[in-house]
Amino acid sequence: MRTLAIAAVQTAPVPYDPETTWSRFAHQIRTVRELFPHVQLVVVPELLLAAEGPMLAEHPEKWMEEAAVTIPGPLTDRLAGLARETGLWLVPGTVYERGDDGHVYNTALAISPEGEIAARYRKVFPWQPYEQTRPGSDFVVFDLPGIGRAGLAVCYDGSFPETARQLAWLGAEVMIQPTLTTTRDRDMELVCARANAWTNQLYVVNVNAPDPAGVGASVIVDPEGTVRQQAGTGEEVLVDVLDLDAVTRVRTYGSAGINRPWAQLARHGDHIGLPMYGGTFRTPDWLKEPAGH
């Protein structure tokens, strides 16, 4: 059995205070390690370490520019040290990244227990017109040796079906989605989380910030679209053990033992014109043979 034990920590930053936020974050990671020694990966909300404040709060002018960091840099060095200390995979939400091109991106990271940057993903679909970061251009997956493959998405990315479909096409068995949602459309995000999981037959781990930084309702959805856990509005941690072999089972025999979209796409996808994308569907490397019909 291939299992991934995760802790989705629904927590908030200390607004506009990155240093105090880091101290709080590091304490939470160490506490998770102590309380739940079986956990392998910890994920926190979007822009946590950037110490963003509540949507309607007064905020420093040009905070995004002020909080932007380089990758790699001092912050990723800190994260690497914490990962090595705790032996955990860390998906530390997102940060404002200042790229070599001078633009600022909303960037998610995955840090391995060895302290390596295993993945860096720049949010492809910023929440425009409200979010001012530069859009990224590539979807990113990373391997957890001996366990499986994960993909990164950020908040509003989940509203675009291309995100989860591309990550699954790249072999992701779980989509890790740090989120910072402060508005009532959170209900629709939960619909999208279930739909993305069901239509692509992968786990979705969507972790939001609590009140007052966000509206909470972090969620873990299985590859058949069933909600395994959902948080309330306050600070809490969702601990779960994801059976990644369930992804294989569902993709082979179907959601509810019935629906097998990947097998169908493998059989007929190359005959379907996709003018929106200027091509047709191509069978992913991990699906060489159709799994039944």
C-alpha positions in Angstrom: 0.0 0.0 0.0 1.3 3.4 -1.0 0.3 5.9 1.7 0.9 9.6 2.2 0.3 10.9 5.7 -0.5 14.6 5.6 -1.3 17.5 7.9 -3.2 20.4 6.4 -2.7 23.2 8.9 -5.5 25.8 8.6 -3.6 28.7 10.1 -3.0 32.5 9.6 0.1 34.8 9.5 0.8 37.6 11.8 -0.2 40.4 9.4 2.7 42.2 7.7 5.2 40.7 10.1 7.2 38.0 8.3 9.6 37.3 11.1 7.0 36.7 13.7 5.0 34.7 11.2 8.1 32.5 10.5 8.5 31.8 14.2 4.9 30.8 14.6 5.0 28.7 11.4 8.2 26.9 12.5 6.7 26.2 16.0 3.6 24.7 14.3 5.6 22.5 12.1 7.6 21.2 15.0 4.4 20.7 17.0 2.9 18.6 14.1 6.1 16.5 14.1 5.8 15.9 17.8 2.0 15.2 18.0 1.7 13.2 14.8 5.0 11.4 14.2 3.5 9.4 11.3 2.9 12.5 9.2 5.1 12.8 6.1 4.0 16.1 4.5 2.7 19.4 6.0 0.9 22.1 3.9 -0.2 25.5 5.0 -2.3 28.3 3.3 -1.4 30.6 0.4 0.9 33.6 1.2 1.3 32.6 4.8 5.0 33.3 4.9 4.5 36.5 3.0 2.5 37.6 6.1 -0.4 39.0 4.1 -3.2 40.7 6.1 -7.0 40.4 6.1 -8.6 41.7 2.9 -10.2 44.8 4.5 -7.4 45.7 6.9 -5.1 48.6 6.4 -1.9 47.5 4.8 1.5 48.9 3.9 1.7 50.4 0.5 3.3 48.1 -2.0 3.5 45.2 0.5 3.8 42.7 -2.3 7.0 44.4 -3.5 8.3 44.7 0.0 7.6 41.0 0.9 9.0 39.5 -2.4 11.9 37.1 -2.0 14.3 35.4 -4.3 14.3 31.7 -4.8 16.6 30.2 -3.8 17.5 32.6 -1.0 17.5 33.1 2.7 13.8 32.0 3.1 14.3 28.8 1.2 17.5 28.2 3.2 15.4 28.4 6.4 12.8 26.1 5.0 15.4 23.6 4.0 16.8 23.6 7.5 13.4 23.1 9.1 12.6 20.2 6.7 15.9 18.5 7.5 15.3 19.1 11.2 11.8 17.6 11.2 12.3 15.0 8.4 9.1 16.3 6.8 8.0 17.3 3.3 7.0 20.9 3.5 4.6 22.7 1.2 4.8 26.1 3.0 1.9 27.8 1.2 3.1 30.4 -1.3 5.4 33.3 -1.2 5.8 36.5 -3.3 8.8 35.6 -5.5 10.8 38.2 -7.3 11.9 36.6 -10.5 15.0 37.2 -12.5 12.8 39.2 -14.9 12.0 41.7 -12.2 8.3 40.6 -12.0 6.7 39.3 -8.8 5.0 35.9 -8.8 2.8 34.0 -6.4 4.9 30.9 -6.0 4.3 27.6 -4.2 7.2 25.4 -3.1 7.7 21.8 -2.1 10.8 21.2 0.1 12.0 17.6 0.6 13.0 16.1 3.9 16.6 16.4 2.6 16.2 20.2 2.3 16.0 20.3 -1.5 13.6 22.5 -3.5 11.7 19.6 -5.1 9.2 21.9 -6.9 8.6 25.6 -7.6 5.3 26.5 -9.1 4.2 30.0 -10.1 0.5 30.5 -9.9 -0.8 30.3 -13.5 -4.2 31.9 -12.7 -3.9 34.8 -10.2 -7.2 36.1 -9.0 -7.4 38.9 -11.4 -8.2 41.8 -11.3 -7.6 41.8 -7.6 -4.3 40.0 -7.4 -1.4 41.8 -9.0 1.2 39.1 -9.4 2.5 38.0 -12.7 0.9 34.8 -14.1 3.1 31.7 -14.4 3.1 29.6 -17.5 3.8 26.0 -16.5 2.1 23.3 -14.3 4.4 21.5 -11.9 4.5 18.0 -10.4 7.0 16.3 -8.1 7.8 12.8 -7.0 7.7 11.6 -3.4 10.1 8.7 -3.7 8.5 5.3 -2.9 5.1 6.9 -2.5 3.8 8.6 -5.6 3.5 11.9 -7.5 2.0 15.2 -6.4 1.1 18.4 -8.2 0.9 22.0 -7.0 -2.0 24.4 -7.6 -2.8 27.6 -5.8 -6.3 28.9 -4.8 -8.0 30.4 -8.0 -6.2 27.8 -10.2 -8.8 25.4 -9.0 -11.5 27.4 -10.8 -9.9 26.4 -14.2 -10.5 22.8 -15.1 -7.3 22.8 -17.2 -5.2 22.9 -13.9 -6.3 19.6 -12.4 -6.5 17.9 -15.8 -2.9 18.9 -16.7 -1.6 17.9 -13.3 -3.3 14.5 -13.6 -2.1 14.1 -17.2 1.4 14.7 -15.8 0.8 11.8 -13.4 -0.2 13.6 -10.2 -2.2 11.4 -7.8 -2.8 14.3 -5.3 -3.2 18.0 -6.0 -1.9 20.1 -3.2 -3.6 23.5 -3.3 -2.7 26.2 -0.8 -5.5 28.8 -0.7 -6.3 32.2 0.7 -10.0 32.8 0.2 -11.7 35.6 2.2 -15.0 35.7 0.3 -18.3 33.9 0.0 -17.3 32.2 -3.2 -15.6 29.6 -1.0 -18.7 27.5 -1.5 -18.0 27.3 -5.2 -14.3 26.5 -4.5 -15.5 23.5 -2.6 -17.7 22.4 -5.5 -14.6 22.8 -7.8 -12.5 20.7 -5.3 -14.9 17.8 -5.5 -15.3 18.2 -9.3 -11.6 18.4 -9.9 -11.0 15.3 -7.8 -13.8 13.3 -9.4 -13.2 14.2 -13.0 -9.5 13.6 -12.8 -9.5 10.8 -10.2 -7.0 12.2 -7.8 -6.9 13.5 -4.2 -7.4 17.2 -3.7 -5.9 18.8 -0.5 -7.2 22.4 -0.4 -6.0 24.3 2.7 -7.4 27.8 3.4 -6.7 30.4 6.0 -9.0 30.7 9.1 -11.0 33.7 10.2 -10.2 36.6 10.0 -7.5 36.0 7.4 -9.8 33.8 5.4 -13.1 31.9 5.7 -11.5 28.5 6.5 -13.3 25.3 5.2 -10.1 23.5 4.3 -11.0 20.3 2.6 -9.5 16.9 1.7 -11.3 15.1 -1.2 -10.7 11.6 -2.4 -10.3 10.5 -6.1 -14.0 9.6 -6.3 -15.0 13.2 -5.2 -16.0 12.3 -1.7 -15.1 14.8 1.0 -13.0 13.0 3.6 -12.5 15.9 5.9 -13.6 19.6 6.1 -12.5 22.2 8.6 -14.6 24.9 10.2 -13.7 28.6 10.2 -11.1 28.7 13.0 -7.5 27.4 13.3 -7.2 23.7 13.1 -5.2 20.9 11.5 -6.6 18.1 9.3 -4.5 14.9 9.6 -5.2 12.2 7.1 -3.5 9.2 5.4 -4.1 9.2 1.7 -4.1 5.7 0.0 -2.5 6.5 -3.3 -3.2 3.0 -4.5 -6.9 4.1 -4.4 -6.0 6.4 -7.3 -4.8 3.4 -9.3 -7.9 1.4 -8.4 -10.3 4.2 -9.3 -8.5 5.0 -12.6 -8.6 1.2 -13.4 -12.1 0.2 -12.4 -13.9 3.6 -12.3 -15.3 6.0 -9.9 -18.0 4.1 -7.9 -16.8 1.2 -10.0 -18.3 2.7 -13.1 -16.8 5.8 -14.7 -13.3 5.4 -16.4 -12.6 8.7 -18.2 -8.8 8.2 -18.5 -9.3 4.8 -20.3 -11.8 6.4 -22.6 -9.5 9.3 -23.4 -6.7 6.8 -24.1 -8.9 5.0 -26.6 -10.6 7.9 -28.4 -8.9 11.1 -27.4 -6.6 11.4 -30.4 -9.7 11.6 -32.6 -11.3 14.5 -30.7 -10.6 17.9 -32.2 -9.7 20.4 -29.5 -9.6 23.7 -31.4 -9.4 25.7 -28.2 -5.9 24.1 -27.6 -4.9 23.7 -31.2 -4.7 19.9 -31.1 -6.1 16.7 -29.8 -5.8 14.7 -26.6 -2.5 12.7 -26.2 -2.3 9.7 -24.0 -0.2 10.4 -20.9 3.0 8.3 -20.3 1.5 6.7 -17.2 -1.5 5.3 -19.2 0.1 3.2 -21.9 -2.8 0.8 -22.1 -6.5 1.5 -21.7 -7.7 0.2 -18.4 -10.8 -1.7 -19.5 -13.7 0.1 -21.0 
